[in-house]
Amino acid sequence: MNNNLTMTKTPITVAKGDGIGPEIMDATLHILKEAGAQLDITNIKIGEEMYLQGNASGVEPSAWDILRANKVFLKAPITTPQGGGYKSLNVTTRKTFGLYANVRPCVSYFPFVHTKHPNMDVVVVRENEEDLYAGIEHQQTPDVVQCLKLITRPGTERIVRYAFEYAVSNNRKKVTCFTKDNIMKMADGLFRKIFEEIGEEYPQIEKEHWIVDIGAAKLADTPEIFDVLVLPNLYGDILSDVAAQIAGSVGLAGSANIGEHFSMFEAIHGSAPRRAGQNLANPSGLFLGSIMMLLHINQREVAERAHNAWLKTIEDGIHTYDIYNESVSKQKVGTKEFAQAVVARLGQKPETLHPVTYTTTSSAQIEHHKVSVSVPTDKKLIGVDVFVEFHESPEKLAELMKSCQDGKLNLSLVATRGMTVWPTFSPETLCGDHYACRFVMAEGHECTHRRVIDLLSRLDDKKVDFIKTEHLCTFDGKEAFTKAQGE
């Protein structure tokens, strides 16, 4: 500890947030201070107050420069007001600072915290910037909204490689990928393909892939068979909460958001405004996030000392209301009292739970590899999908669209919600007001942007309400689009 007292203080930015945020942040910082953490703290305001003052991202404008300068952000939960126009601060921060890796350890503390899975120790590594969380949405007709799912090669390469590097650095044995590539063959298919490509570079690590639905079922039933999971954004968000809960409680899980130049640490739970100001909240999720922060800034001795004291407190049955269980708990305490109990145990180690020893590479030292740049391929435009709003039958729509073809760029099908409704149609298929009309270039003729523009001009002349187009291309002779169901 004496070495820590002479360390240069690391600048960090702290935000106490809303709801239970100020209470659990004060408790967390109290433990870190008493454990000897060397931190130069700058406080900023975030959350509901900032939203209601007209800051759409929930943070005071001057705070961005502070965050950028300090590069390390310890954030309590916030409340986002109901209604439109308010952007998620987490998503904004992650994308602004390139925090592409979300790391969530989910560990069992059996028998002191109830769980059906006493041997669970899973780390979820979630892609943090793209997928459906790119937040690109449009209302296309009165009845249809669209959310674009974006999976990129560079984004996927970064998160998959980070998962393998994390496994190597933390003496983990296996990395498992979850996707739904049996349905989303292109988007999730790319994620799996890159997982398999990069996995070949790590022969010492066991690798496996699960379809996300059965994988999630297996995670809930037998989590001990998993080690490190790597997932696209949405699956990772959902399943990291599931994993935390089946390990014992979402309230016990911390989270790290890692980028090349910036990092953010937090609890995974929300602001719980109904519990605010009552000295009830469990600070453990934020505290364990702060342990990840200490490891990131290379204050490993402090992290080990504080974490073992926390484990000893859990083991001694000193529990907040959310995990209190008369069969194993010995004292129900509030937020402040829990923090005081941890401080009182600094220097002690658990006897039943496994004490931690931090000698491995910190997240800051995991190498962020350069992503590959795709080699230009032979890309060829062969047609276009034109999405339209239409309120009559598919047959009438097909007649209208065929009247706009030029004999070379011709209508090949009409689909709704991915299901073909022309030239074949099942009367049981639900048809609304949103259709995709696929035009394909006749063999032996070249499709160009001008031909597509001319087609749209003819549609406009016919008063067709087209709302979106998607080019149909081949890359190196392979079709780069999916067929409609029933095509």
C-alpha positions in Angstrom: 0.0 0.0 0.0 2.8 2.4 0.7 3.7 2.2 -3.0 0.2 3.3 -3.9 0.4 6.4 -1.7 3.3 7.7 -3.7 1.7 7.0 -7.1 0.8 9.8 -9.4 -3.0 10.3 -9.3 -4.9 9.3 -12.4 -7.4 11.9 -13.7 -10.9 10.5 -14.0 -14.3 12.0 -14.7 -17.1 11.1 -12.3 -20.9 11.5 -12.8 -23.2 10.8 -9.9 -26.3 10.5 -12.1 -29.9 10.3 -10.9 -32.1 8.1 -8.7 -29.9 5.9 -6.6 -26.8 7.1 -8.5 -25.5 9.7 -6.0 -25.8 7.3 -3.1 -24.1 4.3 -4.8 -21.4 6.6 -6.2 -20.6 8.1 -2.8 -20.4 4.6 -1.3 -18.1 3.4 -4.1 -15.8 6.4 -3.9 -15.6 6.0 -0.2 -14.4 2.4 -0.5 -11.9 3.3 -3.3 -10.4 6.2 -1.2 -10.0 4.1 1.9 -8.4 1.3 -0.2 -5.8 3.7 -1.4 -6.9 4.5 -4.9 -5.0 7.4 -6.4 -7.6 9.4 -8.3 -7.8 13.0 -9.4 -11.6 13.4 -9.8 -13.5 15.9 -11.8 -17.3 15.8 -11.4 -19.7 16.5 -14.2 -23.5 16.6 -14.3 -25.4 14.2 -16.4 -28.9 12.7 -16.6 -32.5 13.9 -16.2 -31.6 17.5 -15.0 -29.5 18.0 -18.1 -32.1 16.5 -20.4 -34.8 18.8 -19.1 -32.5 21.8 -19.5 -32.5 21.1 -23.3 -29.4 19.0 -23.7 -30.7 16.2 -25.9 -27.8 13.8 -24.9 -28.2 14.3 -21.2 -24.8 15.9 -20.5 -23.8 19.5 -20.0 -22.0 20.7 -23.1 -18.8 21.7 -21.3 -18.4 18.1 -20.0 -17.4 16.7 -23.4 -14.0 18.5 -23.2 -13.5 17.2 -19.6 -14.3 13.6 -20.6 -12.0 13.8 -23.6 -9.1 15.2 -21.5 -9.4 12.6 -18.7 -10.1 9.6 -20.9 -11.6 7.6 -18.0 -15.2 7.9 -17.0 -16.9 6.4 -13.9 -20.6 6.8 -14.4 -23.6 6.2 -12.1 -27.0 5.3 -13.6 -29.2 8.1 -15.0 -32.8 8.6 -15.7 -33.9 9.4 -19.3 -37.2 11.3 -19.4 -40.1 9.6 -21.1 -41.0 10.8 -24.6 -39.3 11.4 -27.9 -36.2 13.5 -28.6 -34.0 12.2 -25.8 -31.0 10.3 -26.9 -29.4 7.6 -24.8 -26.3 9.0 -23.0 -24.7 5.6 -23.0 -25.1 5.1 -26.7 -24.0 8.7 -27.4 -20.9 8.3 -25.2 -20.0 4.9 -26.7 -20.2 6.1 -30.2 -18.6 9.6 -29.6 -15.5 8.0 -28.0 -15.4 4.8 -30.0 -16.1 2.5 -27.0 -16.5 -0.6 -29.2 -16.1 -3.3 -26.5 -18.6 -3.8 -23.6 -17.2 -6.2 -21.1 -19.5 -7.7 -18.4 -18.3 -10.3 -16.0 -21.1 -12.4 -14.6 -19.9 -14.4 -11.5 -21.7 -16.6 -9.0 -21.2 -15.8 -5.3 -22.8 -19.0 -4.1 -23.8 -19.9 -1.3 -23.9 -16.3 -0.1 -26.0 -15.0 -2.9 -28.8 -17.2 -4.2 -28.3 -18.8 -7.6 -29.1 -22.1 -9.3 -25.6 -22.0 -10.9 -22.9 -22.0 -8.2 -20.0 -22.5 -10.6 -20.9 -19.8 -13.1 -18.1 -17.5 -14.3 -19.0 -16.0 -17.7 -17.6 -12.9 -19.3 -19.8 -11.3 -22.0 -18.0 -9.3 -24.6 -20.5 -7.3 -26.5 -20.1 -5.2 -29.7 -21.0 -1.7 -28.6 -21.5 0.6 -31.6 -23.5 -0.9 -34.5 -26.1 -3.6 -35.1 -29.6 -2.3 -34.5 -28.2 0.1 -31.9 -26.9 2.2 -34.7 -30.4 3.7 -34.1 -31.3 4.3 -37.8 -35.0 4.1 -37.9 -37.7 5.5 -40.3 -41.5 5.4 -40.5 -42.1 4.4 -44.1 -45.9 4.1 -44.2 -48.7 4.7 -41.6 -48.3 1.0 -40.6 -44.6 0.2 -41.0 -41.5 1.4 -39.3 -38.0 0.3 -40.2 -34.8 -0.2 -38.1 -31.6 -0.9 -39.9 -29.3 -3.6 -38.7 -25.8 -2.8 -39.6 -23.0 -5.3 -39.2 -19.6 -4.2 -40.6 -16.4 -6.1 -41.2 -14.2 -3.5 -39.4 -16.6 -3.3 -36.4 -16.8 -7.1 -36.1 -13.1 -7.6 -36.5 -12.4 -5.3 -33.6 -14.8 -6.9 -31.2 -14.0 -10.5 -32.1 -10.3 -9.9 -31.8 -10.8 -8.1 -28.5 -12.7 -11.1 -27.1 -9.8 -13.5 -28.1 -7.2 -11.1 -26.7 -9.2 -10.8 -23.5 -9.3 -14.6 -23.2 -5.6 -14.9 -23.7 -4.7 -12.1 -21.3 -7.1 -13.4 -18.6 -6.2 -17.1 -18.8 -9.6 -18.0 -20.3 -9.9 -21.2 -22.2 -12.8 -20.8 -24.6 -14.6 -18.1 -26.7 -18.1 -18.7 -27.9 -19.9 -16.7 -30.6 -23.7 -16.3 -30.6 -25.5 -15.2 -33.8 -28.8 -15.9 -35.7 -27.1 -16.6 -39.0 -29.6 -19.3 -40.0 -32.1 -16.5 -40.6 -30.0 -13.3 -41.1 -27.6 -15.1 -43.4 -25.8 -12.0 -44.5 -25.6 -9.8 -41.4 -25.2 -12.4 -38.7 -23.5 -14.6 -41.3 -20.7 -12.0 -41.6 -20.3 -11.8 -37.8 -19.8 -15.6 -37.6 -17.6 -15.7 -40.7 -15.2 -13.2 -39.1 -15.3 -15.0 -35.8 -14.1 -18.2 -37.5 -11.5 -16.3 -39.5 -9.9 -14.6 -36.5 -10.3 -17.6 -34.3 -7.8 -19.5 -36.5 -5.2 -17.1 -35.2 -5.7 -18.3 -31.6 -5.1 -22.1 -31.7 -4.7 -22.2 -27.9 -8.3 -21.0 -27.4 -11.2 -23.4 -27.8 -13.8 -21.9 -30.2 -17.5 -22.6 -30.7 -20.6 -21.0 -32.3 -24.2 -21.3 -31.1 -27.5 -20.0 -32.7 -28.5 -17.4 -30.3 -31.9 -18.8 -29.3 -30.7 -22.2 -28.3 -27.4 -20.7 -27.0 -29.5 -18.4 -24.7 -31.4 -21.4 -23.5 -28.2 -23.2 -22.7 -26.8 -20.2 -21.0 -29.8 -20.0 -18.7 -29.7 -23.8 -18.0 -26.0 -24.6 -17.9 -23.9 -21.4 -17.8 -20.9 -23.2 -16.5 -20.1 -24.7 -20.0 -19.4 -21.1 -21.2 -16.3 -19.0 -20.6 -16.1 -15.9 -22.8 -19.0 -15.0 -25.0 -18.7 -12.6 -28.0 -22.0 -11.2 -29.4 -23.4 -8.5 -31.7 -24.8 -5.5 -29.9 -28.5 -6.4 -29.3 -27.9 -10.1 -28.3 -25.1 -9.0 -26.0 -27.2 -6.4 -24.3 -30.0 -8.8 -23.6 -27.9 -11.9 -22.6 -25.5 -10.0 -20.4 -28.5 -9.0 -18.2 -29.8 -12.6 -18.3 -26.3 -13.9 -17.4 -26.0 -11.4 -14.5 -29.4 -12.3 -13.1 -28.9 -16.0 -13.2 -25.5 -15.6 -11.6 -27.2 -14.0 -8.7 -28.5 -10.5 -9.4 -28.3 -7.8 -12.1 -27.4 -5.5 -9.1 -24.1 -7.2 -8.7 -22.7 -6.8 -12.2 -20.3 -4.1 -13.3 -19.5 -3.1 -16.8 -16.5 -1.7 -18.8 -16.8 0.1 -22.1 -13.4 0.0 -23.8 -12.1 2.0 -26.7 -8.6 2.7 -28.0 -8.3 6.1 -26.3 -11.2 6.3 -23.8 -13.0 4.1 -21.3 -16.3 4.2 -19.3 -17.1 2.1 -16.3 -20.6 1.6 -14.7 -23.1 -0.7 -13.2 -25.4 -2.5 -15.7 -28.6 -1.6 -13.8 -30.7 1.5 -14.0 -31.3 4.5 -11.7 -34.2 2.9 -9.7 -35.8 6.3 -8.9 -38.3 4.6 -6.5 -35.4 3.6 -4.2 -33.7 7.0 -4.4 -32.7 8.8 -1.2 -33.7 5.8 1.1 -30.2 4.5 1.8 -31.3 1.1 0.5 -29.5 0.6 -2.8 -26.8 -1.9 -3.3 -23.6 -0.2 -4.6 -22.0 -3.4 -5.7 -22.6 -3.2 -9.4 -21.0 0.3 -9.6 -18.3 -0.8 -7.2 -17.4 -3.8 -9.3 -17.4 -1.5 -12.4 -14.9 0.7 -10.5 -12.7 -2.4 -9.9 -12.5 -2.9 -13.6 -11.6 0.8 -13.9 -8.7 0.4 -11.3 -7.4 -2.5 -13.3 -7.7 -0.5 -16.5 -5.5 2.4 -15.0 -3.1 -0.2 -13.6 -3.9 0.3 -9.9 -4.0 -3.5 -9.5 -3.0 -3.7 -5.8 -5.8 -1.3 -4.8 -8.3 -3.2 -7.0 -7.2 -6.5 -5.4 -7.4 -5.1 -1.8 -10.9 -3.5 -2.4 -12.3 -6.5 -4.3 -11.2 -9.0 -1.6 -12.7 -6.8 1.1 -16.0 -6.8 -0.8 -15.9 -10.5 -1.2 -15.3 -10.9 2.5 -18.3 -8.6 3.2 -20.5 -10.8 1.0 -19.2 -13.9 2.7 -19.8 -12.5 6.2 -23.4 -12.1 5.3 -23.5 -8.3 5.4 -26.1 -7.7 2.7 -28.3 -5.0 1.3 -32.1 -5.7 1.0 -32.0 -6.9 -2.6 -29.8 -10.0 -1.9 -30.7 -10.4 1.8 -31.7 -14.0 2.5 -32.5 -15.2 6.1 -30.9 -18.5 5.5 -27.4 -17.1 4.7 -27.5 -13.4 5.5 -26.5 -12.2 9.0 -27.2 -8.5 8.8 -29.4 -6.3 6.5 -27.7 -3.0 5.9 -28.2 0.2 3.9 -26.0 1.7 1.2 -23.7 3.6 3.5 -23.4 0.8 6.0 -22.5 -1.7 3.3 -19.7 0.5 2.2 -18.5 0.9 5.8 -18.5 -2.8 6.2 -16.3 -3.2 3.1 -13.9 -0.6 4.4 -13.7 -2.4 7.7 -12.5 -5.5 5.9 -9.8 -3.9 3.8 -6.7 -6.2 4.1 -8.9 -9.3 4.6 -9.6 -12.0 2.1 -12.6 -14.4 1.8 -12.3 -18.0 3.0 -15.1 -19.7 1.1 -15.3 -17.5 -2.0 -12.2 -17.5 -4.1 -10.0 -14.5 -3.3 -8.9 -12.5 -6.3 -5.3 -12.0 -7.4 -4.7 -9.4 -10.2 -1.5 -10.1 -12.1 -3.0 -10.3 -15.6 -3.0 -7.7 -18.3 -5.3 -4.7 -17.8 -7.9 -3.8 -20.4 -5.8 -0.8 -21.3 -2.9 -3.1 -22.2 -4.9 -5.4 -24.5 -3.8 -4.5 -28.0 -6.3 -2.8 -30.2 -5.4 -4.3 -33.6 -5.8 -2.4 -36.8 -8.8 -3.6 -38.8 -8.3 -4.9 -42.3 -9.3 -2.9 -45.3 -11.3 -4.8 -47.8 -9.7 -5.3 -51.2 -11.8 -3.8 -54.0 -13.9 -6.5 -55.6 -15.8 -6.8 -58.9 -19.1 -5.1 -57.9 -21.9 -5.1 -60.5 -25.3 -3.5 -60.3 -28.0 -6.0 -61.6 -31.2 -4.4 -60.4 -33.1 -2.6 -57.7 -35.7 -3.1 -54.9 -38.2 -0.3 -54.8 -40.2 -0.1 -51.6 -43.6 1.5 -52.0 -46.7 2.4 -50.0 -49.7 0.9 -51.7 -53.2 0.3 -50.3 -54.7 -2.1 -52.9 -54.0 -5.8 -53.8 -50.6 -7.1 -54.7 -51.9 -8.0 -58.2 -52.9 -4.4 -58.8 -49.5 -3.2 -57.6 -47.8 -5.6 -59.9 -49.8 -4.4 -62.9 -48.9 -0.8 -62.1 -45.2 -1.6 -61.6 -45.1 -3.6 -64.8 -46.4 -0.7 -66.7 -43.3 1.2 -65.7 -40.7 -1.4 -66.8 -38.7 -0.7 -70.0 -38.3 -4.3 -71.3 -34.8 -4.5 -69.9 -35.1 -3.5 -66.2 -38.2 -5.6 -65.4 -40.3 -6.5 -62.4 -39.5 -10.0 -61.1 -41.5 -10.1 -57.8 -43.5 -8.2 -55.2 -43.0 -9.0 -51.5 -44.3 -7.7 -48.2 -42.4 -8.2 -45.0 -40.0 -10.4 -46.9 -42.7 -12.8 -48.2 -43.4 -13.1 -51.9 -47.0 -12.0 -52.9 -46.5 -11.8 -56.6 -46.3 -13.7 -59.0 -47.3 -16.3 -56.4 -49.6 -15.5 -53.6 -51.1 -17.3 -50.6 -54.4 -15.9 -49.4 -53.4 -16.4 -45.8 -50.5 -13.9 -46.1 -51.1 -10.7 -44.3 -50.7 -7.7 -46.6 -50.5 -4.2 -45.3 -49.4 -1.0 -47.0 -45.7 -1.7 -47.5 -44.3 -3.6 -50.4 -40.9 -4.3 -52.0 -40.9 -4.4 -55.8 -37.9 -6.1 -57.3 -36.7 -5.1 -60.7 -33.9 -7.2 -62.3 -31.9 -6.4 -65.4 -32.5 -8.7 -68.3 -29.6 -11.0 -69.1 -27.2 -9.5 -71.6 -27.9 -5.9 -70.6 -26.1 -3.6 -68.3 -27.8 -2.0 -65.3 -26.7 1.5 -64.4 -27.6 4.2 -62.0 -29.2 6.1 -64.9 -31.5 3.2 -65.6 -32.6 3.1 -62.0 -33.2 6.9 -62.0 -35.2 6.6 -65.2 -37.3 3.8 -63.6 -38.0 6.0 -60.6 -39.0 8.8 -63.0 -41.6 6.6 -64.7 -42.9 5.5 -61.2 -43.2 9.2 -60.3 -45.2 9.9 -63.5 -47.6 7.1 -62.5 -47.9 8.7 -59.0 -46.4 5.6 -57.3 -45.4 6.5 -53.7 -41.9 5.0 -53.5 -40.3 5.4 -50.2 -36.9 3.7 -50.5 -34.6 1.9 -52.9 -32.0 -0.7 -52.3 -29.5 -1.6 -55.1 -29.2 -5.3 -56.0 -25.5 -6.1 -56.6 -23.1 -8.9 -57.1 -19.6 -9.0 -55.6 -17.2 -11.2 -57.6 -20.2 -12.8 -59.3 -22.1 -13.7 -56.1 -25.5 -12.2 -55.3 -25.2 -9.8 -52.4 -28.8 -9.8 -51.4 -31.3 -12.2 -50.0 -34.2 -13.8 -51.9 -37.7 -13.2 -50.6 -39.4 -16.1 -48.8 -41.4 -18.1 -51.4 -39.3 -16.8 -54.3 
